[in-house]
Amino acid sequence: MGDTVFVGRACGKAILLGEHFVVHGRPALAIPLRRLQTMVSMQLRSDSAGLIVETQPDVVSPAMNAVRLLAERFGVMPERLSIRIDSCVPLGCGLGSSAAFAVAVVRAFQHLVAFPSGGEPDVEVTNSMAFVLECLAHGNPSGVDNTVVSFERPLVFRRDQPPRLIGDNSSLTFLVADSGIRHSTALAVAAVGEFAKMDPIVFHDILCKVESIVESGVDAYLRSDGPSLGNAMFTNHNLLRQVGVSSAPLDRLVCAALDAGAWGAKLTGAGVGGSVLAVTSAEAVAKVTKSLRNSGARQVLVAQ
């Protein structure tokens, strides 16, 4: 087994509607970003010289913690493991870098313990174990990130309920613009929780609005109604601004996308920094991309 490499792969994600509020029991609409991939390669050595993890310097410590936890769950000696992490999911951008790692490393372990019989890992088990790692990374995550990454399907997610899987929509084009500002998901989630405690009446009203926005947004997504989905996204962005998780650079990117003809735009992920997601027609992609770059986006990519 020492020469066998066990590989787990996973993609990034984007939340179209509902992030943060999903932690408080409201639904979210999320899509996989299949062009952004994380790969975890794992070998079980014959020696016990110690756990070896090759990855970016600022990821080594949390990655080692995750690997040790999973090794215990799977009955593997971590001291015999060599692991390499390769990822093109940018860190701290709200695109699911931690969830992609969590799902990929769980899949690598699943392949290792299934050797030599093989077989595909059970997605429910993958998702459940990845959620444990997300809790290790973020404290109180909703579970939407690891769920959309595990199933690799667009879905409607509500905490403590099975996900509602929906079809891909290739007729809508989404752009992701990286603000270049990194953020802490745990701190952003905590900030929204603090807002809820300080002004529970206003927060309850916001949650009711989110419920309606996500419902109409899912309907628009399924009907390929870009303008209606874009309106839902922009309305959602303004609610995220109200609870304090947007920022001037993110607001500037949202406005730049709208001014260039996007149907809608919003921050995606934890906020404060990270990325903006815009929905646009195929014809407007070049113009919207240029406008986003001129307004400070470090990079802009077509999500689908």
C-alpha distance (Angstrom), angle and dihedral (degrees) to the residues before:
residue distance angle dihedral
M1 . . .
G2 3.81 . .
D3 3.81 93.9 .
T4 3.81 94.2 43.2
V5 3.80 116.2 102.1
F6 3.80 115.8 -151.5
V7 3.78 112.7 -155.6
G8 3.77 131.3 -161.2
R9 3.80 122.0 -173.5
A10 3.79 132.8 -169.9
C11 3.80 138.1 166.8
G12 3.79 135.1 -132.2
K13 3.79 126.0 -105.0
A14 3.78 143.2 -144.6
I15 3.79 127.3 -153.0
L16 3.79 110.7 -139.3
L17 3.79 95.7 -174.4
G18 3.78 140.1 3.1
E19 3.82 108.9 26.4
H20 3.81 115.8 157.9
F21 3.79 91.1 13.8
V22 3.80 88.9 65.7
V23 3.82 87.2 68.5
H24 3.82 86.0 62.4
G25 3.79 96.1 52.9
R26 3.80 101.7 -87.4
P27 3.83 124.0 124.7
A28 3.79 126.6 -99.9
L29 3.80 132.6 -160.4
A30 3.80 113.7 -142.2
I31 3.80 137.0 173.0
P32 3.82 132.3 -161.1
L33 3.80 118.0 -114.4
R34 3.79 98.8 -143.4
R35 3.81 93.9 178.0
L36 3.80 89.3 65.7
Q37 3.80 109.9 70.1
T38 3.80 137.8 -178.9
M39 3.81 120.5 -162.8
V40 3.81 125.7 -166.7
S41 3.82 115.9 -165.5
M42 3.80 116.2 -165.5
Q43 3.80 134.5 -172.1
L44 3.80 128.7 -175.3
R45 3.81 106.6 -143.0
S46 3.81 126.9 -153.7
D47 3.81 91.5 -128.1
S48 3.80 128.2 67.3
A49 3.79 97.4 -140.2
G50 3.79 94.0 136.2
L51 3.79 142.7 -78.9
I52 3.82 112.4 -58.0
V53 3.80 119.5 -162.1
E54 3.80 120.6 179.3
T55 3.79 113.4 -164.1
Q56 3.81 142.4 102.9
P57 3.84 111.6 -37.1
D58 3.83 96.2 -116.2
V59 3.82 91.4 50.9
V60 3.81 99.2 51.0
S61 3.82 97.9 86.5
P62 3.84 98.6 47.8
A63 3.80 89.9 41.1
M64 3.80 91.0 53.7
N65 3.81 90.9 49.8
A66 3.80 90.5 52.1
V67 3.80 93.3 46.6
R68 3.80 93.1 49.5
L69 3.80 91.1 50.4
L70 3.81 92.5 49.7
A71 3.80 92.8 43.8
E72 3.79 88.7 57.9
R73 3.82 91.4 47.5
F74 3.81 92.4 49.8
G75 3.80 96.0 40.7
V76 3.81 95.3 -115.2
M77 3.81 125.5 139.5
P78 3.82 105.4 -118.7
E79 3.82 90.3 -155.7
R80 3.82 88.4 69.4
L81 3.80 96.0 52.3
S82 3.80 129.6 103.1
I83 3.80 113.4 -172.6
R84 3.78 133.0 -177.2
I85 3.81 122.2 -167.0
D86 3.80 119.8 -159.3
S87 3.79 118.1 178.4
C88 3.78 140.0 165.7
V89 3.82 92.0 -174.1
P90 3.81 102.8 109.4
L91 3.80 116.1 -124.0
G92 3.79 121.0 -114.6
C93 3.80 94.7 7.3
G94 3.79 100.5 112.2
L95 3.79 92.0 -109.9
G96 3.79 98.6 115.5
S97 3.80 103.6 -96.0
S98 3.80 93.3 152.6
A99 3.81 93.3 44.3
A100 3.80 91.2 48.6
F101 3.81 90.2 52.3
A102 3.80 91.6 45.2
V103 3.80 93.9 52.1
A104 3.82 93.7 41.4
V105 3.81 94.9 50.5
V106 3.81 91.9 46.1
R107 3.81 89.5 51.7
A108 3.79 91.1 49.6
F109 3.80 90.3 53.6
Q110 3.80 90.5 46.3
H111 3.81 90.4 54.3
L112 3.81 90.9 47.2
V113 3.80 96.1 52.8
A114 3.83 91.7 42.8
F115 3.85 91.6 55.5
P116 2.99 126.6 152.7
S117 3.81 97.2 11.4
G118 3.79 92.2 54.9
G119 3.80 122.1 -170.7
E120 3.78 131.1 152.7
P121 3.82 118.2 -70.6
D122 3.80 117.6 -107.6
V123 3.80 106.1 -102.8
E124 3.82 94.0 -146.8
V125 3.80 91.1 54.4
T126 3.81 90.5 45.3
N127 3.79 90.9 51.5
S128 3.79 93.9 46.8
M129 3.81 93.4 50.9
A130 3.80 92.7 43.6
F131 3.81 89.0 54.4
V132 3.81 89.4 57.2
L133 3.81 88.7 55.8
E134 3.82 91.1 47.0
C135 3.80 88.9 54.2
L136 3.80 88.3 51.4
A137 3.82 89.4 52.6
H138 3.80 102.3 39.0
G139 3.79 109.4 19.6
N140 3.81 100.9 -136.8
P141 3.81 110.3 23.0
S142 3.79 121.3 166.4
G143 3.80 94.3 -131.9
V144 3.80 95.2 -120.5
D145 3.82 94.6 114.9
N146 3.79 97.8 53.2
T147 3.82 90.7 41.0
V148 3.80 97.4 55.4
V149 3.82 90.2 42.2
S150 3.82 92.9 48.4
F151 3.81 94.9 48.7
E152 3.83 93.1 34.5
R153 3.80 89.3 -149.7
P154 3.80 133.4 110.6
L155 3.78 106.9 -97.8
V156 3.76 148.1 169.3
F157 3.79 109.9 -122.9
R158 3.77 130.4 -163.1
R159 3.78 120.5 175.5
D160 3.82 115.5 -100.5
Q161 3.81 92.2 9.7
P162 3.82 130.9 96.9
P163 3.82 111.3 -95.5
R164 3.79 118.8 -103.7
L165 3.80 105.4 -129.8
I166 3.79 115.3 -148.8
G167 3.79 133.6 -177.6
D168 3.79 128.6 -88.1
N169 3.78 116.3 -99.4
S170 3.79 109.9 -146.7
S171 3.81 93.4 172.7
L172 3.81 92.8 71.2
T173 3.80 120.7 73.1
F174 3.80 121.0 -148.4
L175 3.79 125.4 -166.5
V176 3.79 123.9 -161.3
A177 3.80 117.3 -154.4
D178 3.82 118.4 -166.3
S179 3.81 111.8 -144.0
G180 3.80 90.6 -160.4
I181 3.81 90.2 -127.0
R182 3.79 114.6 119.2
H183 3.78 122.0 -145.8
S184 3.79 145.1 -173.2
T185 3.79 114.3 -115.6
A186 3.81 91.6 -160.3
L187 3.82 92.7 54.1
A188 3.81 92.7 46.8
V189 3.82 91.8 49.7
A190 3.80 89.4 49.0
A191 3.81 91.1 50.4
V192 3.82 91.6 55.2
G193 3.80 89.3 47.8
E194 3.79 89.4 53.2
F195 3.82 90.8 50.3
A196 3.83 88.7 52.4
K197 3.81 90.9 53.1
M198 3.82 94.5 45.5
D199 3.82 96.0 48.6
P200 3.82 109.7 16.4
I201 3.81 95.5 164.5
V202 3.80 93.9 54.8
F203 3.80 90.9 42.3
H204 3.81 91.7 52.6
D205 3.80 89.1 52.2
I206 3.82 89.5 51.1
L207 3.81 91.1 50.7
C208 3.80 90.7 52.8
K209 3.80 89.9 51.5
V210 3.80 91.3 49.0
E211 3.80 91.0 53.5
S212 3.81 89.9 56.7
I213 3.81 94.1 41.9
V214 3.80 93.9 52.8
E215 3.80 92.1 46.0
S216 3.80 92.5 52.6
G217 3.81 91.3 41.1
V218 3.80 93.3 53.9
D219 3.79 89.5 49.8
A220 3.82 90.4 50.4
Y221 3.81 91.6 47.8
L222 3.80 91.9 52.2
R223 3.83 91.1 47.7
S224 3.83 92.8 46.4
D225 3.80 88.0 -121.5
G226 3.80 99.9 157.6
P227 3.81 98.0 178.8
S228 3.82 93.2 51.3
L229 3.81 92.2 45.6
G230 3.79 89.7 47.8
N231 3.79 91.0 52.1
A232 3.81 90.3 51.4
M233 3.81 90.7 49.5
F234 3.81 93.9 50.5
T235 3.81 91.5 47.0
N236 3.80 88.6 50.4
H237 3.80 89.8 50.7
N238 3.79 91.4 55.2
L239 3.80 90.5 52.5
L240 3.81 89.3 51.3
R241 3.78 88.0 51.3
Q242 3.80 89.0 52.0
V243 3.82 92.5 56.4
G244 3.78 91.1 48.1
V245 3.81 106.4 -109.0
S246 3.78 99.5 113.5
S247 3.80 125.1 79.6
A248 3.79 139.4 -159.9
P249 3.84 93.7 -95.4
L250 3.81 91.6 50.3
D251 3.80 92.7 46.3
R252 3.80 89.1 49.7
L253 3.81 91.2 53.9
V254 3.80 91.8 47.7
C255 3.80 90.8 52.5
A256 3.80 91.5 45.7
A257 3.79 91.1 55.0
L258 3.80 93.1 48.1
D259 3.82 93.1 45.9
A260 3.81 89.6 53.2
G261 3.80 93.2 54.0
A262 3.81 105.7 -89.7
W263 3.79 113.1 151.3
G264 3.77 90.5 -132.5
A265 3.80 145.0 -23.1
K266 3.79 140.6 -168.2
L267 3.76 142.4 163.2
T268 3.78 112.0 -83.8
G269 3.78 126.4 -150.5
A270 3.79 124.7 4.8
G271 3.79 95.9 -18.8
V272 3.82 128.3 -153.7
G273 3.80 84.4 98.5
G274 3.75 130.9 -5.4
S275 3.78 123.9 79.6
V276 3.77 145.8 -22.5
L277 3.80 121.2 -139.3
A278 3.81 120.6 -151.2
V279 3.80 130.5 -173.6
T280 3.77 115.5 -149.3
S281 3.76 145.0 155.2
A282 3.79 117.1 -91.2
E283 3.79 89.1 -114.7
A284 3.82 92.8 58.4
V285 3.82 97.3 47.8
A286 3.82 96.4 98.7
K287 3.80 94.0 46.6
V288 3.80 94.4 45.9
T289 3.81 91.4 45.9
K290 3.80 91.7 52.4
S291 3.79 91.8 48.0
L292 3.81 91.9 50.6
R293 3.80 92.1 49.9
N294 3.80 91.4 47.8
S295 3.81 88.6 52.3
G296 3.78 95.5 55.7
A297 3.80 107.8 -82.2
R298 3.81 110.3 152.1
Q299 3.79 90.8 -151.6
V300 3.79 137.4 -6.5
L301 3.78 123.4 -154.5
V302 3.77 135.0 -179.8
A303 3.79 106.4 -115.1
Q304 3.81 95.0 -169.3
